[in-house]
Amino acid sequence: FTLVTEVPYFMSAKISDQTPLSQSRRDVIMEGVARSRQVYGVMSKALEATEGMITEPTARLLRDAVATFVESGVKSLPTQERWAKETPGMEQPATVAQEVDSIHVGVFYKMLIASMLARAVDLELAAMGGGAGAGERERERGRECGCGCGCSASPGTRAKLQRVVDELRSAIDGWATTIEENLPYEVVPIKKLIEVQYGALLVAL
């Protein structure tokens, strides 16, 4: 059989804090939806800008995975909004834990997906690096390297991809900073992660 044990990336006391807030649960969910929409917007812009430009095999797989995730996520936002607006009890005060989950944890996981897209662009840029004999081969095909490194990419292609990944990483850094400023946390020690995984295995056996 196969056992997959999912473990957290970090720990924070706020994640289990049941202290009520002045905001309603509806309000924190709607704020979370707004932040999700903003994150998806950044990724959608980067996906549109790189359409047809990612050809390196691993990079293409990463970009396609991100595109699927973003498409699914964007479609889910209206459902989340209806849930927040129409479900009874949403006017009750939200807890610290609910605020963290709606506003910060959700963005954290979307940030990981955005990082996959940045990695895809980085891989494509690296693949454009040419190498020994690359310029000669391109000249034989009637193409000249536009950036002087011996690759087949035009300067415009390289510049556009670099601009996309720079903007994407700037956005990722901003999201990470906001999370760190609002969510005190500590990385889960590897010893605890191993204990959880082996403990789950023993229970399953």
C-alpha positions as CSV (number, residue, x, y, z in Angstrom):
1,F,0.0,0.0,0.0
2,T,1.0,3.6,-0.3
3,L,0.9,6.1,2.7
4,V,1.2,9.8,2.0
5,T,1.7,11.9,5.2
6,E,1.0,15.6,4.7
7,V,2.9,17.7,7.2
8,P,2.9,21.5,7.8
9,Y,5.6,23.9,6.7
10,F,5.5,26.0,9.8
11,M,3.9,26.4,13.2
12,S,2.1,29.4,14.6
13,A,0.1,29.9,17.8
14,K,-2.4,32.0,15.9
15,I,-3.5,29.0,13.8
16,S,-5.3,27.5,16.8
17,D,-6.2,30.8,18.6
18,Q,-9.9,30.9,19.3
19,T,-10.0,34.4,20.5
20,P,-12.9,36.3,19.0
21,L,-12.3,39.4,16.9
22,S,-14.3,42.5,16.1
23,Q,-14.6,41.5,12.5
24,S,-17.3,39.0,11.5
25,R,-16.5,35.7,9.9
26,R,-18.1,37.0,6.7
27,D,-15.8,40.0,6.6
28,V,-12.6,37.9,7.0
29,I,-13.6,35.4,4.4
30,M,-14.4,38.2,1.9
31,E,-11.1,39.8,2.7
32,G,-9.4,36.5,2.0
33,V,-11.3,36.2,-1.3
34,A,-10.1,39.7,-2.3
35,R,-6.5,38.8,-1.5
36,S,-6.8,35.6,-3.5
37,R,-8.2,37.5,-6.5
38,Q,-5.2,39.8,-6.3
39,V,-2.7,36.9,-6.2
40,Y,-4.5,35.1,-9.1
41,G,-4.4,38.4,-11.0
42,V,-0.7,38.6,-10.7
43,M,-0.2,35.0,-11.8
44,S,-2.7,35.4,-14.7
45,K,-0.8,38.4,-16.0
46,A,2.5,36.4,-15.9
47,L,0.8,33.4,-17.6
48,E,-0.6,35.6,-20.3
49,A,2.8,37.3,-20.8
50,T,4.6,34.0,-21.2
51,E,2.0,32.3,-23.5
52,G,3.9,30.3,-26.1
53,M,7.3,31.4,-24.8
54,I,8.0,28.5,-22.4
55,T,9.5,25.6,-24.3
56,E,12.0,23.9,-22.0
57,P,10.3,20.6,-21.0
58,T,10.3,21.0,-17.2
59,A,9.5,24.7,-17.4
60,R,6.5,23.9,-19.6
61,L,5.2,21.3,-17.2
62,L,5.5,23.8,-14.3
63,R,3.8,26.6,-16.3
64,D,0.9,24.3,-17.4
65,A,0.4,23.1,-13.8
66,V,0.2,26.7,-12.6
67,A,-2.2,27.6,-15.4
68,T,-4.5,24.8,-14.4
69,F,-4.3,25.8,-10.7
70,V,-5.1,29.4,-11.4
71,E,-8.0,28.6,-13.7
72,S,-9.6,26.4,-11.1
73,G,-8.9,28.9,-8.3
74,V,-10.4,31.8,-10.1
75,K,-13.6,29.8,-10.8
76,S,-13.9,29.0,-7.1
77,L,-14.0,32.6,-5.9
78,P,-17.7,33.3,-6.7
79,T,-18.6,30.2,-4.8
80,Q,-16.6,31.3,-1.8
81,E,-18.3,34.7,-1.9
82,R,-21.7,33.2,-2.0
83,W,-20.8,30.9,0.9
84,A,-19.7,33.9,3.0
85,K,-22.8,36.0,2.1
86,E,-25.5,33.4,2.3
87,T,-24.5,30.9,5.0
88,P,-26.3,31.5,8.4
89,G,-24.0,32.4,11.2
90,M,-21.4,34.3,9.2
91,E,-22.3,37.5,11.0
92,Q,-20.7,36.0,14.2
93,P,-17.3,37.3,15.3
94,A,-14.4,35.6,13.5
95,T,-11.7,34.0,15.6
96,V,-8.0,34.7,15.3
97,A,-7.6,31.3,13.7
98,Q,-10.2,31.9,11.1
99,E,-8.7,35.2,10.2
100,V,-5.3,33.6,9.8
101,D,-6.7,30.8,7.7
102,S,-8.7,33.1,5.4
103,I,-6.2,35.9,4.9
104,H,-2.7,34.6,5.4
105,V,-2.6,30.8,5.1
106,G,-4.4,30.8,1.8
107,V,-2.1,33.4,0.3
108,F,0.9,31.4,1.6
109,Y,-0.1,28.3,-0.5
110,K,-0.9,30.4,-3.5
111,M,2.5,32.0,-3.1
112,L,4.1,28.6,-3.5
113,I,2.3,28.2,-6.8
114,A,3.5,31.6,-8.0
115,S,7.0,30.5,-7.1
116,M,6.5,27.5,-9.4
117,L,5.8,29.9,-12.3
118,A,8.8,32.0,-11.4
119,R,10.9,28.8,-11.5
120,A,9.5,27.9,-14.9
121,V,10.6,31.3,-16.3
122,D,14.0,30.9,-14.7
123,L,14.4,27.5,-16.3
124,E,13.5,28.9,-19.7
125,L,16.0,31.7,-19.3
126,A,18.7,29.3,-18.3
127,A,17.9,27.1,-21.3
128,M,18.5,30.1,-23.5
129,G,22.1,30.3,-22.3
130,G,23.4,28.7,-25.5
131,G,26.8,27.0,-25.0
132,A,29.7,25.9,-27.1
133,G,28.8,25.8,-30.8
134,A,25.3,27.2,-30.3
135,G,26.0,30.4,-32.2
136,E,27.5,28.5,-35.1
137,R,24.5,26.2,-35.3
138,E,22.1,29.2,-35.3
139,R,24.1,30.9,-38.1
140,E,23.9,27.7,-40.2
141,R,20.1,27.8,-39.8
142,G,20.1,31.4,-40.9
143,R,19.4,32.8,-37.5
144,E,21.6,35.1,-35.4
145,C,21.8,35.2,-31.7
146,G,20.2,38.5,-30.6
147,C,21.8,38.7,-27.2
148,G,25.4,37.7,-28.0
149,C,25.5,34.6,-25.9
150,G,25.1,32.1,-28.8
151,C,21.5,31.2,-28.1
152,S,18.5,31.5,-30.5
153,A,16.5,33.9,-28.4
154,S,15.9,37.4,-29.5
155,P,16.8,40.2,-27.1
156,G,13.1,41.1,-26.9
157,T,12.2,37.5,-25.8
158,R,14.9,37.5,-23.1
159,A,14.0,40.9,-21.9
160,K,10.3,40.1,-21.7
161,L,10.8,36.9,-19.7
162,Q,13.3,38.6,-17.4
163,R,10.8,41.4,-16.8
164,V,8.0,38.9,-16.0
165,V,10.1,36.9,-13.5
166,D,11.3,40.1,-11.8
167,E,7.8,41.4,-11.4
168,L,6.6,38.0,-10.2
169,R,9.4,37.7,-7.6
170,S,8.7,41.2,-6.4
171,A,5.1,40.3,-5.8
172,I,6.1,37.0,-4.0
173,D,8.5,38.9,-1.7
174,G,5.7,41.4,-0.9
175,W,3.2,38.6,0.0
176,A,5.9,36.9,2.1
177,T,6.6,40.1,4.0
178,T,3.0,40.7,4.8
179,I,2.6,37.1,6.1
180,E,5.7,37.4,8.2
181,E,4.6,40.8,9.7
182,N,1.2,39.4,10.7
183,L,1.9,35.8,11.5
184,P,4.6,35.0,14.0
185,Y,5.8,31.5,13.2
186,E,8.6,28.9,13.5
187,V,9.7,26.3,11.0
188,V,8.7,22.8,12.1
189,P,11.9,20.9,13.2
190,I,12.8,18.0,10.9
191,K,12.8,15.7,14.0
192,K,9.1,16.4,14.5
193,L,8.2,15.9,10.9
194,I,9.9,12.5,10.9
195,E,8.2,11.5,14.1
196,V,4.8,12.4,12.6
197,Q,5.5,10.5,9.4
198,Y,6.8,7.4,11.2
199,G,4.0,7.6,13.7
200,A,1.4,7.6,10.9
201,L,3.1,4.6,9.3
202,L,3.0,2.6,12.6
203,V,-0.7,3.5,13.1
204,A,-1.4,2.4,9.5
205,L,0.4,-0.9,10.0
